[in-house]
Amino acid sequence: MKKSLRFMVAGLAITLVLVWAMPAHALFGFGKSEKGETAKTAPVKMIPASFADLAKKINPSVVNISTTKIFKTRGFHHPFMGENDPFKYFFGDDFFKKFFGNKMPREFKQRSLGSGFIIDPDGYILTNNHVVAKADKIVVKLEDGKEYKAKIVGTDPKTDVALIKIKADKPLKAVTLGDSDKIRVGDWVVAIGNPFGLSHTVTAGIISAKGRVIGSGPYDDFLQTDASINPGNSGGPLIALDGTVIGINTAIIATGQGIGFAIPINMAKKIVPQLKKTGHVIRGWLGVYIQDITPELAKKFGLKEGQKGVLVSKVFDDSPADKAGIEQGDVIVKFDGKAVHSSHELALVVSQTQVGKKVDVEVVRDGKTLVKTVKVGKRSEKIAEAETETSKAPEEMGFEVQELTPELAKRLGLKVKKGILVVSVEQDSPAYDAGLRKNDVIVEVNRKKVTSLEAFEAALSKKSEGGYLFLIRRGDGALYIVVKPEKDEEK
């Protein structure tokens, strides 16, 4: 036992000597070439020792925003306990109406808090639209405690961005806007804001994900971070370690922990000039209804294996796409030189394209690649732009139809006057799983128009490998789906 212990002690001593004798490059990861020269390797950035200097630099540019909304109501109100007032049941309404009047005007003030950050020494401040929307009074408080009334310069509800302005007695310290495209998943970030009204609270974390779609609007493209974001943080800056702002903190998941979202600053930079100039945002418009490509649709429309794109299910008459020669059934694979993989991605890039700009749109039509030059139009609020319709891979069929007549179309309020009306769809049936719904109108089967039951039944009587391709009309839009008969699925 003692002999073994002596060997262990001796071994430990030798190990310590060897470690002590090791050169620094061996201990700390610096490489050495065969010639003995120290190799230059990229240093690994570890957790910052402190965020204090960063916070000190940015804090003067972060502001507290308090808003007041006034709601006016007219009508009789009991002055004691409202609807549950026991005096009401004893004296009755007439008693109170006699003494307090029947129409007593009352004002209700709703107050809320948010954050923002100065982007221009002249007093321009960036924040969230939901922080200042419909506010009757906006007060901005700086780090030094000074307060100023603010006015709304411009808002964009679709991206939840707002630009407000204050008149200060001296130039203000503004932040530097960074490049959110360059931020990487895993990079450190710092959030500064006023959670729960607690001014200038600093939290730190990393970028957890990019390009998040959380269903808040058509142009979702959020940065996800685990830096703590709470109510009141909305509108505050998300900051990279180089001191530049790369996002606007905007949303949280109430039931989640370590999950916050920020609007990429590159998106805000594109719309701020428009907000300054006109108070609102003008977006590009292509003039098509689009949908994501499923494996079944990819085969039907001649895409190569693994090729991505967005399917055009409808082209608006006299729209930019129509004038450029883009057709229903085309698959858009590139827009202005950028590959597109989803309908959401295409809608986003089109919306950010300058109105009037000519861009090349690459499409696949019947397996052939074509390039169309489109002059991007102005998006109209009256016409839905690039609405997304998706369908699941169908597994079987199961629905009833009848021939659509003009009278029936008028009674149901349908836009299309000819086609095959879907009367019912069985729950969990092949057609239901494919996306077919009651009152849809089938206008094509396998790229052939069908306006009668005879034509529809004839089309279904022909074998179609991989399922039947339906073009349906739903409201103002259109949608392609592939329905597989049960027998095909079993094979």
N, C-alpha and C positions, 0 to 999 in steps of 0.2 A: 504494500500500500504506500509506504513512504517512498519506495523506489519510483513508483508510477507518478506520485506527486512531484518528485524531483524532475522527471522527464517533462511533465506538463508545464512546470514553471520555466524550465529551460526553453521549451518550445515557444512559450509566450514571449520570453525575453528576445529570442531570435526574431520573432515576428515583429516586435516593436522596433528592433534595430533595423530590419528591412524597410519598414514603413518610414522610419525616420530618415533612412538613406535614399528613399525614393525622391526623384526630382519632382518639382511642382507640377510639371505638365502631366505626370502620371497620376498624381493625387487628384487634380482638379479638372482633368479631362482635356488638357491641351495636347494635341497630337504632335508627334515628331516624325519627320521624314526619315528616309533611309540614310541621308547624309548627316542626320543628327540635328537638322534645323527644326525649330518649333513651327508646326503647321498652324495656319490661321483658320480657326473655326469660329462660326457665329456664336456669340455668347448667348447663354440661355437666360432670359429675363425671368426673375423670380418675383415673389410678392414684393411690392414696393415697401420700403421701410416705413413710409408715412405718406398720407395724402394731404398733409397740412399745407404745404406750399401751393399745391394745386387749388385747394379750397380757398386759400387766401387770395389767390389770383382771380378766381371767378366770382367769389361772393359779392363784390361791389356791383356786378352786372346782373345779379339775380334779384327779382323783385317779388313782393307779396301783392297779390291782386285781390281786392275785396269788391264784391258786386252787390247791388241791391235791386230787386225787382219788386214793383208795386202792383198789387192786384186790387182792383176796386170791385166791390159788390154792392148791390142794393137789395133791400128787403128787410123784413122784420127779424130781429135777433133778440132773444132773451138776454138780459144783461147779467144773469147770474150763472147758470150752469148749462146753457144751451138746451139741446133737445131733452136732456135728462133732468132738467130743472124741476124739482118737486113743486115749486111755487106755481109753475105753469098749470099743473093739474088741479091745484087748489083754486087759483084765481081765474084761470082761463086766459085765452089769447086776447080777448077784447080788453081786459083790464090793462095789460101791458101796452097794447096798441094805443089806448087812450092817452096814456102818460108818456110813452116813448116814441109814438109815431109809427106809421105803417112802413115808411120807406126811409130807414135810417142808413145813409151812406157810410160804408166802412172801408178802410184801407188795410190791406195785409201786406207786410213787407217780408220778402224772402231774401235772406242774406246768405252768401256763399263765399268761400275762399279758394284761391288757386295760386298759381305761380306763373312767372314769365321771365324773360331775359332780354336785356337791351342789345340790339343788333346794330344800332347807329347812335353816335354821340348826340344827334339832334333829338333823340327821345323816342325812336321807334322801338317797339317791344313786341316780341313774338310770343304767342301763347296758344292755347287751344280754343277752338271756336266754342266748345261747350262751357268754357269758363266764363265767357263774356256774352254769350248769345242772349238776346232779348233783355239785356240789363238796362235799367233806367239810370243807374249811376255806377261808375267804375272809379275806384280809388286805387292808386298805385303807391306802395310804400317802399322806399329804398332802404338799403342796409343801414344808412345813417339815421333812419327814423323819419326822414322828410316824406311828406305825403303830397301827392298831386292828383288832380282829377284827370282822367284819361278819356279820350274819344276813340271810337272804332274807326279805323282807316279802311279795313276790308276784311271779309270773312270768306271762308270756303268750307261749308259744312261737310262736303263729300270727303275731304281729307282731315277735317277737324283742326284746321289751322286758322288762326286769326292774327291780324296785325293791328296793334293799338298804338297811340302816341300820347306823350305828355310834353308839356312845356316847362322845362326846368330852367333855373336861373344860371346854369353853367353847363358846358358840354359834359355828357355822361360817359362813363367807361363802358365800352361795348365789348362783347365777346368776339372771338374769331370763329367763323363757321368753317368746319372741317369737311372731310370727304367721307360720307357714310358708306360709300361703295368699297373703300379700302379697309374698313374695320373688319376684323375676322372673328369668327366664332372662337371664343376662348380668350379674347383680348379683355384686359381690365378696363372698366369704365366707372365713373363716379356720377351719382345723381345728386343734384342740389335743389331743394324746394322748401315748401312750407306745409308739410303734412299735418293735418289737424290744426292748422293755424300756428304751428311751431316754426317760427321763421328760421331760414337758413340752416336747415338740417342736411347734413352730408351723409350719404350712404355709398357703399362701394360694392362692386360685384364684377361679373364678367358678361360678355355677350353670349347668351345661351343659344340663340338661333337667329337667322335672318330670313326675310321674305315671308313672315308669318301672315296668314289670312285668318282673321278671327271673326269675320262676319259683321264688322262694324260699318262697312261701306263697300262700294264697287272698286275702290282703289286701295284696298288693304295691302300693305307691304311692310309690316312692322318689324322692328328690331326687338328681339326678346332678351330680357336681362333678368338676372337674379339680384341686382341691386334693389334694396327695399324701396318700393314705391307705394304710397298710401294716399287716401283722399286728401287733397290739398297740394299734392305734388304735381297735379296736372298742369302742363304748360311750362314746367321747369326744364332745365337743360340736362342732357345726358352727355357726359364729357369724356373724351379719350385722355390718355395719360400725357399727350403732348399739349393739353390745355385747350384743344379745339372742341367745339360743340358738334356732336355727330348725330344728335337726336333730340326730339321733343317728347318728354315723358307724358303719356296720355291715357293709359288704361291699365287696369289691374283685373285679376280674376278673384272675385270675392272669396271663393272657397279654396283658392290655391295659396301656396307659400313659395316665395322665391320666383314668382312668375309675374313680370311686369312687361309693358310694351311701350315702345317709343317710335314716333314717326321719324323715318330717316331724314336727316337734314338736307340731303340732296333733293328730296321731293319738295321740301319747303322752299329751298333756294330757287326752284323753277317757278314757283307761283308768287313769291313775294313781290317781284317787279310789277306783276299784274294787279296785285292787291293795292300797291301804292298808287298805280295809275288809274285804275277803274273801280277799285273796291270789290271786284269779283274776279273769277277765273274763267277764261275762255278756253275750252278744250277742243282738241282735234277730233274729227269725226270721219269714220270710214264708210258707214252706211250699210252695215251687214248684221245679221243675226249669226252668232257663232256657237259652237259647242265643242267640247273636248272629244278627242278621238279614243274610242275603245278598240281593243284588238280586233273585234268583229268588223267595226267600221273601217279600220285600217286596211283590211283585206279587200273589202268591197270597193274602196276608192283608190286602189292601186299603189298604196304606200309600200316601200321596201321594209323588210323586217327590221324593227328597231327605230324606224324613222318616225319622228314626232311632228306634230303640226296641229292646226286648228281647222275644223270643218265649217265651211260656210253653208248654213241651212236656209238662208234667205238674203236676197240683195234688194235694198230699197230702190225703187224707181228713181232715176235721175240723181242718184247719190254719187259721191266720188268713186266708190267701188264700181258702180254700174257704168259710169262714164269711162272708166279705165279698162272695162272688159272683164272684170271678175264675175264669175258666174256661180249660181247655186250648185253645190256639189264640189266646188274647188276646195282644196286643202292648202291653207296658208302655212308655209314652212319658214318663211323669212319676211321680216318687215324692216325696211330701211337698213338692210345688211345684218340685222340681228335675228338669230334663230328664235322662234317662238315655240314653246312646248305646251302651253295651256291657254284657254280662252281668257282667263284672268290676266295672264301675262300680256297677251295681245291687247286687251282693252286698256291696260295700264300704259303701255308704250305708245299706243295711238293717242290716248288722252293727253300725253305729255309732248306730243309733236306739234310744232308751230302750225297754225292755220295758214294754208296757202303754200306750204312746203311740198315740193314734188319728191316722192319717195318711190323706190323700187319695191314691189311686193312679189315675192317668189311663191308660186302656187304649183301644186301637183294636180293635173287634170287627166283622168283616165290613164294614169301611170306616167304621163309625160310632164316634164318640168317646164313651166312658162314663167316669164317675168313681165309683170304689168306695172306701168308707171302711174301712180295715183297722186292727184293733187288733193292733199288733206283738206277737208271741209271744216266748217264750224259746227260744233255740237249744238243741237237744239234741244231744249228741255221737253219739247212736245214730241220728239221722236226718240225712242229708246235706242241708245247706242250700244251696239255689240253686246246684247244681253246673252248671258250664259245659260245654256240648257244642257244638262248632262243626262246620260242614260246608263243604267247598269247593264251588264252582259245578260241578255235574256236566256231563259232556260227552257221555255215551253210556250204553247199558244193556248188561248182560252178567252174569246170575246165574241160579242154579237154586233152585227152592223146592219144598217139599212141605207138605202140610197137617199142622198140629201137632195131635197127640193128647195127652190127659192122661198117657198112659203114656210117650210120648216126652218130654214136658215134665218129668216126674219123673226120667227117666233122665238128662237133660241138666242137671238142677238149675235149670230155668227158673222164674221167678216167675209168668209168664203161662201160662195153660192153653189158650187158643184163639188162633188166628191162622195166619199163613203163615210157616213156618220157612225161613230162608235156608240152604240146604245148602252152596252154594259161591259165591264171587264171583271172577271173572277179574281177575287183576292188571292194573292200568292200564285197566280197562274203565270204561264210563260210570258204572255203579253203584258201583264201587270208588272212583272219584274223587269221587262224591257223598257217600261216607262209609258206605256199606252194607258190613257185615261178616258173616262166617259166624256162624251161630247167633243173628243178629238175628231178631226176630219182627215181621213187618209186620202191624199191626192195623187200619190205615186206608189207603185210597187215595183221594186227592182228597176228604178229610173224610168218606168213607163206610166203615163198618166192613166188614172182610172176615174171615170165619172159615172159608171153604172155598175150594178151588182154583177152583171154578166162579165164585164171586163175584170172586175175584182176577183171573181171566182176563177176565171180563166188564168189570171196571173198566179193564183195560189195553187192551181192544178199542175203547174210546171215545177219540176224539182229545182231547188236553189241551194247549192252547196253552201253551208255556213249560215243558213237562215235567210229570211226574206227582209229585204231592205224597204222600209216604209218611210215615206215623207209625209208628215202630218202637219196640219195647221192647228194652232192653238192660240186663240185670241188674235193679237196682231203679229205674233211670231210664227216660226216654223221650226220643225225638229225632225231629224233623221233618227230612226231607231232600227235595230235588227232584231227580228223575232224568230227564234228557232222552234220548229215543231218538236214535240216531245219525242217522236220517233228518231229525229236527227240527233237529239241530245243523248238518247240511249246508245246510239252507235258510237 
